[in-house]
Amino acid sequence: MTGTILAVEVEKISTRADGTISIGLGTPELSPSVVAELFSYRKKKIACYLSPKETIPQKEIDQVDKIDIEFNSKSQSQRIRTVLYKLFEQDNEGFKDFDSFYHAKTELYITHLKSKLNP
């Protein structure tokens, strides 16, 4: 196990414009070495396990260590939306706004996928 296990209190939860969540955590007083370690995590991708339990079983710690963190990568749906927006910028195909364009294009794709389903 690498990293730091802390007792924390969730003090603030807020949403961001891009749909992500910001979580503010408070800790009890920490030793200078632990504080230094926390500051070394600033602006880095880290794994986090939140639990109301006093202790975390080793099995769960092992699972946290296996997490592949990709915060900067977009979800598949975000990637589709971005590509559709670029298409809209190149040729709006007569649509007045992107939302209409997006709805029409995704409906086409949904209809295509439904046609492949067994009755």
C-alpha positions as CSV (number, residue, x, y, z in Angstrom):
1,M,0.0,0.0,0.0
2,T,1.3,3.4,-0.9
3,G,-0.4,6.6,0.2
4,T,-2.0,7.9,3.3
5,I,-5.0,6.8,5.2
6,L,-6.7,9.5,7.2
7,A,-9.8,10.0,9.3
8,V,-11.7,12.9,7.7
9,E,-15.0,14.7,7.8
10,V,-16.8,15.6,4.6
11,E,-17.3,19.4,5.1
12,K,-18.4,20.5,1.6
13,I,-19.8,18.9,-1.5
14,S,-20.4,21.1,-4.6
15,T,-21.0,20.6,-8.3
16,R,-18.9,22.2,-11.0
17,A,-20.1,23.6,-14.3
18,D,-18.7,20.5,-16.2
19,G,-20.8,18.1,-14.1
20,T,-17.9,16.9,-11.9
21,I,-18.1,17.1,-8.1
22,S,-15.8,18.9,-5.6
23,I,-15.5,17.4,-2.2
24,G,-13.9,19.3,0.7
25,L,-12.5,17.2,3.5
26,G,-11.4,18.2,7.0
27,T,-8.9,16.3,9.1
28,P,-7.9,16.4,12.7
29,E,-4.5,18.0,13.5
30,L,-1.8,16.2,11.5
31,S,1.9,15.7,12.0
32,P,4.2,17.8,9.8
33,S,5.2,14.8,7.8
34,V,1.6,13.8,6.9
35,V,0.8,17.5,6.0
36,A,3.9,17.5,3.7
37,E,2.7,14.2,2.1
38,L,-0.8,15.7,1.5
39,F,0.7,18.8,-0.1
40,S,2.7,16.5,-2.4
41,Y,-0.6,15.2,-3.7
42,R,-1.7,18.7,-4.9
43,K,-2.7,18.8,-8.6
44,K,-2.0,15.0,-8.8
45,K,-4.4,12.2,-9.7
46,I,-5.0,10.1,-6.6
47,A,-7.4,7.4,-5.6
48,C,-9.8,8.0,-2.7
49,Y,-11.9,5.6,-0.8
50,L,-14.6,7.1,1.4
51,S,-16.3,5.0,4.1
52,P,-18.1,5.8,7.4
53,K,-16.2,2.9,9.0
54,E,-13.4,3.4,11.5
55,T,-11.1,1.0,9.7
56,I,-10.7,-0.1,6.1
57,P,-10.2,-3.9,5.4
58,Q,-7.0,-4.8,3.6
59,K,-9.1,-6.2,0.7
60,E,-10.5,-2.8,0.1
61,I,-7.2,-1.1,0.4
62,D,-5.8,-3.5,-2.2
63,Q,-8.7,-2.6,-4.5
64,V,-8.0,1.1,-4.1
65,D,-4.3,0.5,-5.0
66,K,-5.5,-1.1,-8.3
67,I,-7.5,1.9,-9.5
68,D,-6.4,3.3,-12.8
69,I,-7.1,7.0,-12.5
70,E,-8.0,8.9,-15.7
71,F,-9.6,12.2,-14.5
72,N,-8.5,14.1,-17.6
73,S,-10.0,11.6,-20.1
74,K,-13.5,12.1,-21.2
75,S,-16.3,9.5,-20.9
76,Q,-17.5,8.0,-24.2
77,S,-20.6,10.1,-24.1
78,Q,-18.6,13.3,-23.6
79,R,-16.3,12.3,-26.5
80,I,-19.4,11.8,-28.8
81,R,-20.8,15.2,-27.7
82,T,-17.5,16.9,-28.4
83,V,-17.2,15.4,-31.9
84,L,-20.8,16.3,-32.7
85,Y,-20.2,19.8,-31.6
86,K,-17.2,20.1,-33.9
87,L,-19.4,18.7,-36.7
88,F,-22.0,21.3,-35.9
89,E,-19.4,24.1,-36.1
90,Q,-18.3,22.8,-39.5
91,D,-21.8,22.4,-40.9
92,N,-24.9,23.1,-38.8
93,E,-27.1,21.3,-41.5
94,G,-29.8,24.0,-41.0
95,F,-30.2,23.5,-37.2
96,K,-30.5,26.8,-35.3
97,D,-28.6,25.6,-32.2
98,F,-26.4,22.8,-31.1
99,D,-29.0,21.2,-28.8
100,S,-31.3,20.6,-31.7
101,F,-28.4,19.2,-33.8
102,Y,-27.2,17.0,-30.9
103,H,-30.7,15.6,-30.3
104,A,-31.3,14.8,-34.0
105,K,-27.9,13.1,-34.5
106,T,-28.2,11.0,-31.3
107,E,-31.7,10.0,-32.2
108,L,-30.4,8.7,-35.5
109,Y,-27.8,6.7,-33.7
110,I,-30.3,5.4,-31.2
111,T,-32.6,4.4,-34.0
112,H,-29.8,2.6,-35.8
113,L,-28.9,0.6,-32.6
114,K,-32.5,-0.3,-31.9
115,S,-32.8,-1.7,-35.4
116,K,-30.1,-4.2,-34.5
117,L,-32.0,-5.6,-31.5
118,N,-33.8,-8.9,-31.7
119,P,-37.6,-8.5,-31.6
